[in-house]
Amino acid sequence: HMSRAVQSAMDMVVRMLKSAVGNHIYHSVGDNPADFQGSAEIELPTFVMPMWAFDQFIVTPAGEEPPDLDDECIPDLGSKRVNRVAEFRKELDNLVFEVGPTYTLCFWGISQWLDKLNWQVRLPMLGRLDMNQFCGSPPVHVVMYTLAPSDHEKRHLQSRKQYYLNIPFWSSKHRPKGSRVMELLGAAEACDPAYFSSRWGGLSPVVKKPAGMSRLTSGLLGCCAGNRL
């Protein structure tokens, strides 16, 4: 259950984002499972904006090298939304995604309200709030999907979605439990939960230090290779 203060803060975030991208936003805190009986499908918490909410997109033709994400030239490439929202929206509406080219989509406008590294929401007058008050617990999924049309259903149910991108992310300061990470990797049943220590939220594999290997090197190898199943 969400407190009234958190609900008010969430409403403020939605209003601010609508001021940036208009009313083409769909937001739902999700269905309460207690209100649904049997196998009825419930809606998950979701916040959705149209494609033209991106700040910039770059199309690199097939066979050419796309820009590195830390390339200082990125601001000068492709098409940007700033000061030309109508034109930018038309460009994205007419964009046909196809196999071959590389599509680079940039999204930074929301950064003024979300501090992902510190896992906080920043609001005028309210200051900084723990993001877990809004999302429950990490990870948060950044997704792209199309929605199957329906004459009677307005909710964004999983059965109506076709995903093209689904990236779980979190901050190193607020990590998910190791068991949740293994679930995301599709290896939950194959991994003994005891394999994970409580360090770093359960993400640190329990490994024995090989003779002659430093603690730092052992930890790095255990993190990078120990979880491959």
Contacts in CASP RR format, 6 or more apart in sequence:
PFRMAT RR
TARGET T0000
AUTHOR 0000-0000-0000
METHOD contacts of the structure
MODEL  1
HMSRAVQSAMDMVVRMLKSAVGNHIYHSVGDNPADFQGSAEIELPTFVMP
MWAFDQFIVTPAGEEPPDLDDECIPDLGSKRVNRVAEFRKELDNLVFEVG
PTYTLCFWGISQWLDKLNWQVRLPMLGRLDMNQFCGSPPVHVVMYTLAPS
DHEKRHLQSRKQYYLNIPFWSSKHRPKGSRVMELLGAAEACDPAYFSSRW
GGLSPVVKKPAGMSRLTSGLLGCCAGNRL
2 10 0 8 1.000
2 29 0 8 1.000
6 129 0 8 1.000
6 133 0 8 1.000
6 134 0 8 1.000
9 121 0 8 1.000
9 123 0 8 1.000
9 126 0 8 1.000
9 129 0 8 1.000
9 133 0 8 1.000
9 134 0 8 1.000
10 29 0 8 1.000
10 134 0 8 1.000
12 123 0 8 1.000
12 124 0 8 1.000
12 126 0 8 1.000
13 113 0 8 1.000
13 121 0 8 1.000
13 123 0 8 1.000
13 134 0 8 1.000
14 25 0 8 1.000
14 27 0 8 1.000
14 47 0 8 1.000
16 113 0 8 1.000
17 25 0 8 1.000
17 49 0 8 1.000
17 110 0 8 1.000
17 113 0 8 1.000
18 25 0 8 1.000
20 53 0 8 1.000
20 109 0 8 1.000
20 110 0 8 1.000
21 49 0 8 1.000
21 50 0 8 1.000
21 52 0 8 1.000
21 53 0 8 1.000
24 49 0 8 1.000
24 50 0 8 1.000
24 53 0 8 1.000
25 47 0 8 1.000
25 48 0 8 1.000
25 49 0 8 1.000
26 46 0 8 1.000
26 47 0 8 1.000
26 48 0 8 1.000
26 156 0 8 1.000
27 46 0 8 1.000
27 47 0 8 1.000
27 48 0 8 1.000
28 43 0 8 1.000
28 45 0 8 1.000
28 46 0 8 1.000
28 47 0 8 1.000
28 155 0 8 1.000
28 156 0 8 1.000
29 45 0 8 1.000
30 42 0 8 1.000
30 43 0 8 1.000
30 44 0 8 1.000
30 45 0 8 1.000
30 46 0 8 1.000
31 42 0 8 1.000
31 43 0 8 1.000
31 155 0 8 1.000
32 42 0 8 1.000
33 42 0 8 1.000
36 42 0 8 1.000
41 157 0 8 1.000
41 158 0 8 1.000
41 159 0 8 1.000
42 157 0 8 1.000
43 155 0 8 1.000
43 156 0 8 1.000
43 157 0 8 1.000
44 158 0 8 1.000
45 135 0 8 1.000
46 156 0 8 1.000
48 156 0 8 1.000
50 89 0 8 1.000
51 92 0 8 1.000
51 144 0 8 1.000
52 81 0 8 1.000
52 85 0 8 1.000
52 88 0 8 1.000
52 89 0 8 1.000
52 92 0 8 1.000
52 93 0 8 1.000
53 107 0 8 1.000
54 81 0 8 1.000
54 92 0 8 1.000
54 105 0 8 1.000
54 106 0 8 1.000
54 107 0 8 1.000
55 80 0 8 1.000
55 81 0 8 1.000
55 82 0 8 1.000
55 106 0 8 1.000
55 107 0 8 1.000
55 108 0 8 1.000
55 109 0 8 1.000
56 74 0 8 1.000
56 75 0 8 1.000
56 77 0 8 1.000
56 78 0 8 1.000
56 79 0 8 1.000
56 80 0 8 1.000
56 81 0 8 1.000
56 105 0 8 1.000
56 106 0 8 1.000
57 78 0 8 1.000
57 79 0 8 1.000
57 91 0 8 1.000
57 92 0 8 1.000
57 95 0 8 1.000
57 103 0 8 1.000
57 104 0 8 1.000
57 105 0 8 1.000
57 106 0 8 1.000
58 66 0 8 1.000
58 67 0 8 1.000
58 74 0 8 1.000
58 77 0 8 1.000
58 78 0 8 1.000
58 79 0 8 1.000
58 103 0 8 1.000
58 104 0 8 1.000
58 106 0 8 1.000
59 78 0 8 1.000
59 95 0 8 1.000
59 101 0 8 1.000
59 102 0 8 1.000
59 103 0 8 1.000
59 104 0 8 1.000
60 66 0 8 1.000
60 67 0 8 1.000
60 101 0 8 1.000
60 102 0 8 1.000
60 103 0 8 1.000
60 104 0 8 1.000
61 101 0 8 1.000
62 100 0 8 1.000
62 101 0 8 1.000
63 100 0 8 1.000
64 102 0 8 1.000
66 102 0 8 1.000
66 104 0 8 1.000
67 73 0 8 1.000
67 74 0 8 1.000
67 77 0 8 1.000
67 104 0 8 1.000
69 104 0 8 1.000
74 104 0 8 1.000
74 106 0 8 1.000
77 104 0 8 1.000
79 88 0 8 1.000
79 91 0 8 1.000
80 88 0 8 1.000
81 88 0 8 1.000
97 103 0 8 1.000
112 122 0 8 1.000
113 121 0 8 1.000
113 122 0 8 1.000
113 123 0 8 1.000
114 120 0 8 1.000
114 121 0 8 1.000
114 122 0 8 1.000
114 131 0 8 1.000
115 121 0 8 1.000
115 122 0 8 1.000
115 128 0 8 1.000
116 169 0 8 1.000
116 171 0 8 1.000
117 171 0 8 1.000
117 172 0 8 1.000
117 173 0 8 1.000
118 128 0 8 1.000
118 171 0 8 1.000
118 173 0 8 1.000
119 130 0 8 1.000
119 131 0 8 1.000
119 132 0 8 1.000
119 138 0 8 1.000
119 170 0 8 1.000
119 171 0 8 1.000
119 173 0 8 1.000
119 174 0 8 1.000
120 128 0 8 1.000
120 129 0 8 1.000
120 130 0 8 1.000
120 131 0 8 1.000
121 128 0 8 1.000
121 129 0 8 1.000
121 130 0 8 1.000
121 131 0 8 1.000
121 133 0 8 1.000
121 134 0 8 1.000
122 128 0 8 1.000
122 129 0 8 1.000
123 129 0 8 1.000
131 140 0 8 1.000
131 174 0 8 1.000
132 138 0 8 1.000
132 174 0 8 1.000
137 176 0 8 1.000
138 169 0 8 1.000
138 170 0 8 1.000
138 171 0 8 1.000
138 174 0 8 1.000
138 175 0 8 1.000
138 176 0 8 1.000
139 168 0 8 1.000
139 169 0 8 1.000
139 170 0 8 1.000
139 176 0 8 1.000
139 180 0 8 1.000
139 184 0 8 1.000
140 168 0 8 1.000
140 169 0 8 1.000
140 170 0 8 1.000
141 166 0 8 1.000
141 167 0 8 1.000
141 168 0 8 1.000
141 169 0 8 1.000
142 165 0 8 1.000
142 166 0 8 1.000
142 167 0 8 1.000
142 169 0 8 1.000
143 163 0 8 1.000
143 165 0 8 1.000
143 166 0 8 1.000
143 167 0 8 1.000
144 163 0 8 1.000
144 164 0 8 1.000
144 165 0 8 1.000
145 161 0 8 1.000
145 162 0 8 1.000
145 163 0 8 1.000
145 164 0 8 1.000
145 165 0 8 1.000
146 161 0 8 1.000
146 162 0 8 1.000
146 164 0 8 1.000
147 156 0 8 1.000
147 160 0 8 1.000
147 161 0 8 1.000
148 159 0 8 1.000
148 160 0 8 1.000
148 161 0 8 1.000
148 162 0 8 1.000
150 160 0 8 1.000
153 160 0 8 1.000
168 184 0 8 1.000
170 176 0 8 1.000
175 200 0 8 1.000
175 201 0 8 1.000
175 202 0 8 1.000
175 203 0 8 1.000
176 201 0 8 1.000
176 203 0 8 1.000
177 201 0 8 1.000
177 202 0 8 1.000
177 203 0 8 1.000
178 193 0 8 1.000
178 196 0 8 1.000
178 201 0 8 1.000
178 202 0 8 1.000
178 203 0 8 1.000
179 188 0 8 1.000
179 191 0 8 1.000
179 193 0 8 1.000
179 196 0 8 1.000
181 203 0 8 1.000
181 227 0 8 1.000
182 188 0 8 1.000
182 191 0 8 1.000
182 227 0 8 1.000
185 227 0 8 1.000
185 229 0 8 1.000
187 227 0 8 1.000
187 229 0 8 1.000
190 229 0 8 1.000
191 229 0 8 1.000
194 206 0 8 1.000
195 205 0 8 1.000
195 206 0 8 1.000
196 202 0 8 1.000
196 203 0 8 1.000
196 204 0 8 1.000
196 205 0 8 1.000
196 206 0 8 1.000
197 204 0 8 1.000
197 205 0 8 1.000
197 206 0 8 1.000
203 223 0 8 1.000
204 219 0 8 1.000
204 223 0 8 1.000
205 222 0 8 1.000
205 223 0 8 1.000
205 226 0 8 1.000
205 227 0 8 1.000
207 218 0 8 1.000
207 219 0 8 1.000
207 221 0 8 1.000
207 222 0 8 1.000
207 226 0 8 1.000
209 215 0 8 1.000
209 218 0 8 1.000
210 218 0 8 1.000
END
